[in-house]
């Protein structure tokens, strides 16, 4: 019987059909050592070893059949110049299933040139994000939480644990973190094409044709489906919007900013919590009552999908009354069977069937009733054409009940209060509830 093995290191084939008996010069107890040099990225080494016996389908007769590999050792070919001392902060990571790599504050300060404003990529609810270059030449995005943030150390550690537990091609990857006194930072992969809103709304030189936009919609849906249904811990993102969707060098989408994400017990139907998100993308039950389920993300995805079709933000006060609110305008076009009028005028070519499919899915996702909104896995199936798209029958109550008569007060800007008058609403929330929330 021949003993063959195939070995992969860091995704590279280093041995193929290696015959240890031939290498050893026969059956003996002589050790055969193999040495390979490789680079280690992200503090992780991947080794794939496959052993196969060839030449027989039965167990051979009695003899000497020792293990093909008895030990694996790893040693650096350089003298480390930095020694990291363990601190009390390490206790914060005890019990974590997937402990993230911890950077020192000095490392990240050096990587970002002391958090120079020239390296600033943006600013979120909990702090600023900077572009940095690590000592191993990896380019990263460093999220530095503000000291004044209400997020305590335990919340920060819980966020790290949650992010470390989820891995998906449509989620931004976490490289590690830093806890140094009041300084708390997260280190993410850096994505060359920045956020979707900048690419989509014409703030960069990136052009998104229709096939790319459709793939972005599908990728975001897959990422959310993973968070809701396939991840070991269920996560509701709570702030799905174009600025929280990043694009890599090949324009593949990745969901970012899990600082607002909360874990929830799958046995609970909902969690009543304070609202944290962006108006315009918020589901009515979440905006009005703080009623949070994964269907709030489904609603937000529906708004993003319409923005992808039109190539504009969900609310634009510079437009006429008919087109100002994207969701309301889409419904009007849908009811008159003119959905194609919604397509971005900058798109020279597009697939009409796919456009109508995306619009139909978006209208289902933004229904008032949670029960009428599909799960994200079903959204993926509908977008992919694996299941038939259901017919959307009626306009949601939160649209039929809203009358935007006072245009001088109606506000479109994100993170601002809703100001509108309501009459004759068929929405499950009363006009009084809307007014109390708006004021």
LOBA-26055 format. One record per residue: residue in one letter; x, y, z of N, C-alpha, C in turn. Coordinates in pm, whole numbers, plus 50000, padded with zeros to 5 digits. Example, Ala and Ser with C-alpha at 12.3 -4.5 7.8 and 13.67 -1.06 7.14 Angstrom:
// residues 2
A513194943150780512304955050780513204967050780S512854977550708513674989450714512905000350787
// end
This chain:
// residues 439
X500854987950000500005000050000500885012550000X500585022149914501345034449906500715044949996X501555052850062501085063050154501385076750095X500365083550051500545096549986499895107450069X500445119250063499825130750129499975143050041X499025152450058499055165249989498975176250093X499815186650082499895196850185499725210750126X498925218950196498725232950157499085241750276X499835252550251500175262250354499765276050307X498945282750387498455296050353497815296450214X497095285550180496415284850053497315281449935X498585278049962499525274849853499915260149860X499845253149748500225239049743501735237749756X502215230549859503655228949881504115214549858X503225204849874503545190849847502365184149780X502645176149680501575168849613501985154249598X501115145149640501375130849633502735127349694X502965132449813504205129649884504175115449940X505155107249902505235093249946506275092250057X505825091150180506745091050293507605078450296X507085067150248507875054850249509065056050154X508805061950040509905063949945510925073749999X510435084450063511315094650119512185088950230X511615079950309512345074050421513235062450380X513135058250255513955047150209513445033650255X512145032550270511555020050315510815022050446X510275011050499509535011650625510545011550739X510615022350811511565023350922511025033551022X511805035551126511405045351227512145058551206X512805059851092513565072251065512615083851042X512875094651110512045106651095512385113850966X511375118550898511555126550778511045140650808X511915150250800511545164050832511455172350704X510435180550696510245189650585510115203850641X510815213150581510805227050628510315236150516X509425245150551508875254550454508925268550512X509145278350428509095292350468507825298650414X507155306450497505935313050453505715325750534X504885334450479504525346750548503205344750622X503125350650741501925349550822501225363050822X499965363150776499155375150775498035373950876X497665385350935496515385851027496715376351144X497995373251178498295364951293497645351251285X497555346051165496845333451145497575325051041X497805312351073498445303150980497465292050946X497305289550817496355279450771497115267750709X496905255750764497565243750716496515233450680X496545228850556495655218050513496505205950479X496185194650544496935182450520495965171250484X496185165150371495315154450325496135141850304X495755130950370496465118150358495565108150288X496135100550197495355090450127496205078150100X495635066550124496285054150088495865050149948X496805046949862496485043549725496965029349694X496195021949619496605008849575495794997549632X494945000249732494104989849788492894996049853X491814988249862490604993149929490434986250063X491384978150102491274970450227492424973950320X492224970950449493294973050545494404963050515X495654967250499496724957950467496974947950580X497794938350552498124928250652498954934350763X499114926850870499824931750988501214936750950X501584948251001502894953750971503104966851043X504064974651000504374987451062503764998550978X502805005151035502125016050964502025028151058X503105035351072503145046551165502445058751108X502305069151188501635081451143502455088551037X501775094750943502475102350840503115114850899X502395121650991502935133551059502815131451209X503915133351279503895131651424503935144951497X504405155751431504495168751498504605179851395X504095191551431504225203651350504745214651441X505785221351401506325232251480506485244651393X506385256251457506495269051387507515277551460X508435283551385509475291951446509725303951356X509885315951415510185327851334511625327451284X511865333151168513225333851116513845347551140X513355354351246513875367351283513825368451435X514515378351486514525380751630513475391451663X512415387851736511375397651767511955409651841X511525421451802512035433651865511045439951962X509805435251958508765440752046508235429752135X508255432252265507715422552360506445428252421X505355420852410504075425552463503845419552600X503615428252695503345423552830501845422152850X501465411852920500065409552950499625419553055X498425424753040497865434453135496545429153188X495995436753279494705432853335493605433153231X493855440553118492855441353014492595427652952X493595418652959493415405352901492265397852966X491975401353091490885394453160489535396953092X489445407953019488195411152951487855400852844X488885393552796488665384152686488515369752733X488625367552865488475353952915487075348752886X486985336452840485695330252812485195332452672X485905340752593485495343052455485835330952370X484905326852287485155315652196486185319352090X486115331652040487055336051937487665349251982X488795348152049489445360152099490135367651986X489865380451972490505388151865491945391551901X492725394851800494095399051822494085412851886X494955415151981495015428052050496255435852006X496035447951959497115456951923497445465852041X498655471152044498985481152143498555494752089X498325503952180497935517352139499065523952059X500315520952098501465526652029501505521851884X501165509251860501145503951724500155511651636X498955513851689497915520251610498165535251595X498755541151696499105555351685500175557351577X501125548251572502155548851469501575546051331X500655536451324500065532651195499275544051132X498645552151215497795563051166498485576651170X499815576451197500575588951209499955597751317X499805591551433499215598251550497805603251520X497045594851450495655597951417495535611451346X496405613151251496465625451173495165627751098X494725639951094493455643251028493495640050878X494675639750820494795636350679494435621750653X494515613550758494185599350746492755596150789X491995606450821490635604250869489715600250754X489045588850772488135583650668486695588150690X486345590750814484965594550844484725594550993X483495597751029483135598351170481755592351189X481635583651289480375576951316479825580751452X478825573251496478165576451621479045575051744X480065566351737480895563851854482305569351841X482625575351731483975580751716484395581651570X485695583051550486245585351416486955572951364X487085572351230487775561351163488945566951084X490115560551101491325565151036491945554050951X492565558250842493335548950761494715547450822X495195535050827496505532750886497265521950813X498585521850832499445511650773500235505050885X500015492050904500685484651011502135481750973X502895476851069504315474051046504525463250941X503535454450922503655444050819503105448850684X502855462250674502425469050553500965466650517X500225460450605498785459350581498135472950601X497215476550510496445488950524495145485550596X494835493250699493675490250783492855502750807X491645500650859490785511550905490675510351056X491095520751126491115520651273489955529151325X489045522651395487905529751453488225533451597X488395546351621488755551251754487515556651823X487105549951929485915554152001486215566652083X485265575752085485435587952163485345584752311X486125591952391486135589652535484775592352595X484055601852534482745605652587481645595752547X481995585552471480995575852428480355569152549X479045566852539478325560252647478595545252651X479315540352553479605526152545480695522752645X480365514852748481325510952850482235499852803X483195496352890484175486152854483505472752827X482535469352909481855456552891481105456052758X480515467452719479825468052591480805466852476X481945473252493482975472752391483465458452370X483725451652481484185437852474483105428852413X481845431552449480745423552392480655425652241X480925437952197480895440652053482005433051983X483175432952043484305425751985483995410951975X483425405452083483085391252083482075388051973X481095396951956480075394551853480665394951714X481515404951690482115406151557483035394451528X483785390251630484725379251611484015366051582X482775365051624482035352551607481435351251468X481405362151391480775361651259481815363951151X481805355651050482715356750937481925354150809X481895363750721481165362250595481775371650492X481745367650367482375375650262481715389150243X480475390850291479785403750278479715411350409X480635408250500480785415550625482215420350637X482395432650682483735437950700484475429850806X485695426250776486475417550865487165425450974X487105420051096487785426051210489155419651226X490215427951223491565422851244491925421851392X491415431151470491755431051612491245443351682X491745445651803491245456751884492345461651977X492035472152048492955477752147492155483552261X492525479752384491955485952504493125490752586X493265503752597494395509652669493875521252751X493495518452874492885528752956491575533252896X491475546352870490265551752808490275550052656X491385546052602491485544252457490985530452416X489965530152332489395517552282489245518652132X489825509052064489855509751918489555496251856X488985496651737488765484651657489545486251527X490145475351482490945475551360490295466651256X489835472651147489125465451041489975464850914X489575456050824490155456150691489805469350623X490715474150542490475486650468489955483250329X488875489750290488255487150160488455499350070X489085496749957489595507349871488545517149821X487365512249790486345520849728485375527249827X485755526549956485025533750059483555529750063X482685539350096481285536050121480425537049995X479325529549996478425528849881477785542349850X477445550049953476775562849928477645572249845X478965572049870479855580749794479945576349649X479975563149627480035558149489478705560049418X477605557549488476285557649427475775571749400X476075580949489475535594449477476515604149412X477515598949341478375607149257479445614949328X479895610549447480925617949519482325612549492X482425602049414483735596649377483725593849227X484835589249176484915586049034484465571949001X483885564949098483445551249077482085551149008X482005543648899480725542448828480135528648853X478905528448896478215515848924477185513148814X477505503848726476535500248622475465491148684X474475487448606473375479848663473805466048715X474585458248639475005445248694475705446448828X476525456948843477215459148971476215462549081X475265471249050474265475049151473445462949194X473095454649097472305442749131473125433449220X474405431749187475275423149269475455428949409X475525442049419475635448449550474395445549634X473205447049574471955443949644471965429549694X472355420449607472365406349642473385403549752X474565409849743475585407849845475165412949981X474565424749986474075430350112472995421250171X472105416250086471045407050133471655394450192X472685389350129473335377150181474015379850314X474635391550326475275394950453474265395950566X473135402250541472095403450643471475389950675X471265381650572470715368350595471635360450687X472935361950668473885355050755473775360050899X473715373150918473595378651053472325374051123X471225373551048469935370251107469735355251130X470245347051038469825333051037470945322751045X472135326050997473195316050987474325317851085X474445329551142475515331951238475235324451368X476335321051438476175314051567475385322651666X475575335551660474795344851742473975353651648X472705354951676471855363251590472145377951617X472245385651510472575399851522471615408051437X471045418351497470275428351423471195440351405X471435444351281472385455051254471875468351308X470635471651282469935483551330470275496451255X471255496351169471575508751098472045505650956X471235497950885471565494550746471275506650658X472305511650593472175523150504473395523250412X473355531350308474415531050207475775535150263X475805543850363477085548050420477705537150506X476935527050544477445515750622477675503450536X477695505450405478025494750311479295498950239X480365491150255481645494550195481905485850073X482755490949983483055483949858484545481049850X484875468549817486285465049803486795468749664X488005464349631488615468149504487835463149383X487065452349401486265446849292484795450449305X484505460449390483155465649413482225455249476X482795445949550481985436749629481555443749757X480275442749797479795449949914480075442650045X480345450450149480545444850283479885454050386X479035448250468478365455850573479355459550682X479285471950727480185476550832479395482650947X480135487051047479605494151164478635485751244X479205476851323478385469051413478375475251553X478775487751564478745494451694477345496051747X476355496351659474965497751701474265484251711X474935473851667474295460751664474095455451805X473005448351825472705442151953472355427551931X472795419352022472425405252016471065403552082X470305394052035469035391652099468745376752107X467985373252207467625359252231466595354952129X466875344152056465955339651952464605335152008X464535332952141463255329152201462355341152223X462915353152213462125365252233461595370052099X460385375252100459785380151975460305393951940X460725401552039461285414752012461985419852135X462695430552116463345437552227462905452052221X462405457252331462075471352338463325478752383X463795487952303465055494552332465025508752278X466015516552315466085530052260466425529152112X465925538752038466135538551893467535543551860X468275535751784469605539851738469695536351591X469675546451508469685543751365469555556951290X469165556351165469065568351082467665569551024X467005580551054465665582651002465705582650849X464675577350791464635575450647464835560750613X465575553950702465805539650686465105531450795X464545538450894463975531451009462595525950982X462375513551024461045507551015460095514951109X458815516351075457895524151158457755518951300X457725505651317457575500251453458785503051539X459945504451474461175507451548461285522251578X460955530651478461035545051497460005550151598X458815544051596457735548951680457725542751820X458085529851829457935522851956459225516252007X460285517151931461505510451972461375495451967X460455490551885460175476251873461155470351771X462125462651821463235458351736463225443351711X463195439651584463425425951541464285426551416X464635414951361465405414951237464625421051121X463285422151135462475428051028462725443151014X463335449251117463735463351104464855464651001X465785454951001466835454750899466265452150760X465235443750754464605440650626464025453450566X463375461450649462805474150604463915483250549X464985484650626466095493250583466695488550452X466805475350437467335469950312466445473950194X465135473850215464225477750109464465491950062X464735500950156465035514850121466345515750043X467365508450090468655508350020468505503049878X467685492649860467485486749727466895497049632X465945505149678465365515649593466395526249560X467255529549655468325539149627469275533949521X469495520749520470355514749419469745516149280X468435514449271467755515549142467775530049092X467475539349179467335553249139468665560749137X469615556549221470895563649228470815576649304X469945577249403469785589249485469395585249626X469515594849719469145592249857467635590949871X467195584749981465765582049999464935594650018X465585605750050464855618350065465705629750011X465135637749923465865648749861464935660849854X465165670549941464295682249950464445691649831X465445689149746465635697649627464725693549512X464095682049524463225677149419461805681949440X460975680149338459575683849350458845675049448X457655679449485456885672349588456635657749551X456425654949423456095641349381457265631749399X458495636549380459655627849383460495629349510X460125638249597460955641449714461225629149799X460195621549829460325609749914460325597249827X461455590749820461675579949723460685568549739X460415564349861459525553049883458105556249838X457645568249871456295572349831456195573349679X457215579149616457215580449470457235566749403X457995557449458458045543949402456675537349405X455945539149515454605533449523453675539449418X453785552249398452945558749296453245553149157X454525551049128454905545248998454445530748988X454535523549098454115509449099452615508249072X451845516949136450385516149120449945519848979X450755527648909450425531248771451205522848670X451865512248721452625503048637453705510148557X454385519448622455455527148556456775525848634X457035513948689458205511948774459515515548704X459585513348573460825515848500461225530548503X460245539448527460545553748537461475556748654X461575547248747462405549248866463885547648836X464225540748729465625537448700466485550048683X467665549748740468635560648732468895564248585X468785577148553468975581648416470415580048370X471335578248465472745576348429473045562148382X472095553148400472305539448356471965538248208X472965535848128472745534847984472065521647947X472365511048022471755498047998471355491848130X470285484448129469865477348249468935465948210X468815456248299467945444748278466575448048337X465575449948253464245454048299463635443948394X463865431248370463315420848458463935421848596X465255423848602465935425048731465505437648804X465345448548731464915461048793463555459348859X462605453448787461265451448843461315441848962X462225432248956462355422749067462875429849191X463885438449175464445445749289463395455049348X462645462149262461605471249312460535463449385X460105452149329459085443949394459535439049530X460795434549539461335429949667461375441549766X461805453349720461885465049808460515468749864X459475468049781458125471449828457625461249930X458015448649913457645438550012458395440850143X459665444650133460475446750253459995458650336X459335468250273458945480450343457455480650379X456845469050385455455468250430455345472150578X454195477150618453985481050757454025468950848X453285458550813453195446550896454485438350888X455015434651003456225426451008456005413050940X454785407850952454485394850894454495394850743X454285406450683454275407450537455675409550479X456625413350565457995414950518458675401250512X459395398350405460075385450395461305384950484X461775372950512463055371350579464145374750478X465355377350527466425380850434466845368950349X466705356950400467025345250318466045344050201X464795347750226463805347350118464065358950020X464535370150072464915381249985466005376749888X467005369649941468085364449856467515355249748X466595346549788466005336949693465205344149586X464465354649626463675362049528464555370049433X465595376349485466495383949400467225374749302X467555362749349468265353149266467365346549163X466045348149180465095341849090464815327449124X465235323049244465015309149286463575306749332X462905317349378461505316349415460745327749348X459475325549326458655335549257458395347449346X458445359049288458175371349362456685373049382X456285374449508454865376049539454395389849493X453115391049465452525403649420452235412549539X452745424649534452475434449640451145441149609X450195440249703448835444549675448535459049712X448925463249832448465476249880449595484549937X449425497749925450395507149979450365506550132X451525506950199451555506350346450785517750411X450245515050527449455525050597450225537350636X451515535750664452275547450706452465557250592X452225552950467452265562150352450905568050323X449865559750328448515564750298448025574250405X448575573050527448115581450636448905594250654X449985595850579450815607750594450435618250489X450315630550534450035641550441451115652250461X451995653650364453105663050378452665676750325X451775682950402451225695750358452145707450390X452785706550506453635717750547455055715050500X455335718450375456645715350317457745724050376X457365734850441458395743450500459005737050624X458285727450682458775721150804459225706850781X458815700950669459195687050645460705685950631X461285677150706462735675950712463175662750652X464195662950567464685650950503466025646450558X466745655450623468095652250663468135640350758X469185632150745469315620350830469555624750973X469185615751067469355617851210468585630151261X467525634151190466735645451236465325640951268X464555649651332463185645951372462245645551253X461265636751261460235636151159459195646851191X458815654751090457845665351111456795664451000X455615659751033454575658150932453225657751000X452165660850924450815659950978450175647050929X449315641351010448725628250980447205629250987X446555623350888445095623350891444575610450830X443545604750892442885592950837443795581150822X444725578750916445715568050900445105554350920X445485544950834445125530850852446285523250914X447325530550953448505524751014448155519251152X448825508651200448545503451333448965512951444X449745523351412450135533251510449245545451493X448785551051603447835562051596448535575051558X447765584851504448355597851473448995604251594X448405602051712448965607751834450375602451861X450565589251832451885583451854452905589551760X452525591551635453435597551539453815611751583X452795619551625453065633351663453955633951786X453705625051882454525625252003455965621851972X456165612851877457525609351837458175620651755X457365626751669457905637251583458295649651661X457555652351769457805664551846458765662051961
// end
